[in-house]
C-alpha cells in the first residue's frame, strides 16, 4: 500500500512538473497567460488582448542598459510606433521589494512621466511570478506575441550588447523588425536572440 502511494505521488509530481514546463514561454507556442496590475491599479490579462499584437518589455529603471535605450529615446520611439500601429506594449517590472529597480505604483508613474514612455501600461510583478513564467533574464528582455496569442520573438532588444548609445545605429532592432514582418504576413526572421542587460532582480 505504501509503495502504491509513493508511486502515485511520484506520478502526480511528474504531471505537475510537465504542466509547469509546458506553461513556460516558447517561441512558436501559445504565450502563457497572466494577469498583472498596472501602476494605475488596473488589471491587465494577456488573454484580454487576443486579436492584437502584444510586446512585453522587462524594465529596471536603474539598469544602465535600460537607461541607454530610454535616455536615447530608442525605447519610447519603438513604443510609440508599435502602439500607433495597433499593438499593445506592456512594460513589466519584476524587481522584488528593496532590490535595484523596485518601484511602487507612484514611483512607476513618476518614472513613466520622467522618461516620456509611450507604453500601453506599466505592470508591477514584485513577486516575480510572470517574470519566471516567461524566463525573463535581463532588463531589457523583449517578447513579441502575435494576434493569435503565439509567441513569435523572445530575446534582446537589439544585436549589439552594450551601454553605448553610439551602438544603436549599428544594431538590428529586433522588435520593430519582428513587428514589421508580422504586419506583412511574413515569418519572423530572427525569432530568438541572446538577451543582454542587467539581471532581473527577483526576490529570494
SVG drawing of the C-alpha trace seen along z (x, -y; Angstrom):
<svg xmlns="http://www.w3.org/2000/svg" viewBox="-10 -64 39 66">
<polyline fill="none" stroke="black" stroke-width="0.4" points="0.0,0.0 2.8,-2.4 4.6,-1.6 1.5,-2.4 1.1,-5.7 4.7,-6.6 4.3,-5.6 1.1,-7.7 2.8,-10.7 5.7,-10.5 3.3,-10.3 1.4,-13.4 4.7,-15.3 5.8,-14.3 2.5,-15.5 2.8,-18.8 6.3,-19.3 5.3,-18.6 2.4,-21.1 4.8,-23.7 7.3,-23.1 4.6,-23.3 3.4,-26.6 6.7,-28.3 7.3,-30.7 8.4,-29.0 8.6,-30.6 6.0,-29.1 3.7,-28.1 0.9,-29.9 2.3,-32.6 1.5,-31.8 -1.5,-33.8 -1.1,-36.1 -2.8,-38.9 -0.9,-41.8 -2.0,-45.2 -0.6,-48.3 0.7,-51.5 -2.8,-53.0 -4.4,-49.9 -5.9,-48.5 -5.6,-44.7 -4.3,-43.5 -4.7,-39.9 -2.9,-38.8 -6.0,-36.9 -7.8,-40.3 -5.6,-41.3 -6.2,-38.3 -6.5,-39.7 -3.8,-42.2 0.0,-42.0 1.5,-42.3 5.0,-43.4 6.4,-42.6 9.3,-44.6 11.1,-43.8 12.2,-47.0 14.6,-48.2 14.9,-52.0 18.3,-51.8 19.9,-49.5 22.5,-51.2 21.3,-49.1 17.7,-50.3 19.0,-53.9 20.7,-53.6 17.5,-52.8 15.4,-55.3 18.0,-58.1 18.4,-58.0 14.7,-57.8 15.0,-54.5 12.6,-52.7 10.0,-55.4 10.3,-55.6 9.6,-51.9 6.8,-52.0 5.1,-54.9 5.5,-53.3 4.1,-49.9 1.1,-51.3 0.3,-53.7 0.2,-50.5 -2.3,-48.9 0.0,-46.8 -0.3,-46.6 3.0,-47.4 3.3,-46.1 6.3,-47.1 6.9,-44.8 8.9,-45.4 9.7,-42.1 12.1,-43.6 11.4,-42.4 10.9,-44.9 14.1,-46.6 16.0,-45.3 17.5,-47.6 14.8,-49.0 11.9,-48.2 9.1,-50.7 5.7,-51.1 2.7,-52.4 3.5,-56.1 7.2,-55.5 6.3,-53.8 4.1,-56.7 6.7,-59.2 9.3,-57.2 7.0,-56.9 6.4,-60.7 10.1,-61.5 11.3,-59.5 8.2,-60.2 7.5,-56.5 4.8,-55.5 3.8,-52.0 0.2,-50.9 0.7,-50.1 3.5,-49.7 2.8,-46.5 4.1,-45.5 5.3,-42.0 7.0,-42.3 6.7,-38.6 8.3,-37.7 5.7,-35.1 5.3,-36.4 9.0,-37.1 9.7,-33.5 6.9,-32.2 8.5,-33.9 12.0,-33.2 12.8,-36.9 16.6,-37.1 17.6,-40.7 16.5,-44.2 15.5,-44.8 14.2,-41.4 11.7,-41.5 8.9,-39.3 6.5,-39.7 3.2,-37.8 1.1,-37.7 -2.6,-38.3 -3.3,-34.6 -1.6,-34.7 1.5,-32.8 5.0,-33.9 7.0,-34.9 10.1,-36.6 12.0,-36.5 15.4,-37.9 17.5,-41.0 16.2,-44.4 18.9,-44.6 22.0,-42.9 24.8,-44.9 25.2,-44.2 26.5,-47.5 25.5,-50.6 27.0,-52.9 24.3,-55.0 26.5,-55.2 26.0,-51.5 22.2,-52.0 22.8,-52.8 24.9,-49.7 22.4,-47.3 19.5,-45.4 16.4,-46.4 14.7,-43.1 11.2,-44.2 10.5,-46.7 11.8,-44.1 9.5,-41.4 6.5,-43.7 7.1,-44.7 7.4,-41.1 4.2,-40.1 2.3,-43.0 3.5,-41.9 2.3,-38.3 5.9,-37.0 7.5,-34.7 9.8,-36.4 13.3,-36.1 15.0,-36.2 12.7,-34.5 15.2,-34.3 18.3,-36.3 20.5,-36.4 19.1,-38.9 21.5,-41.3 21.4,-43.8 21.2,-43.7 19.9,-40.5 16.2,-40.8 16.3,-41.4 14.0,-38.6 13.4,-38.0 14.8,-35.1"/>
</svg>
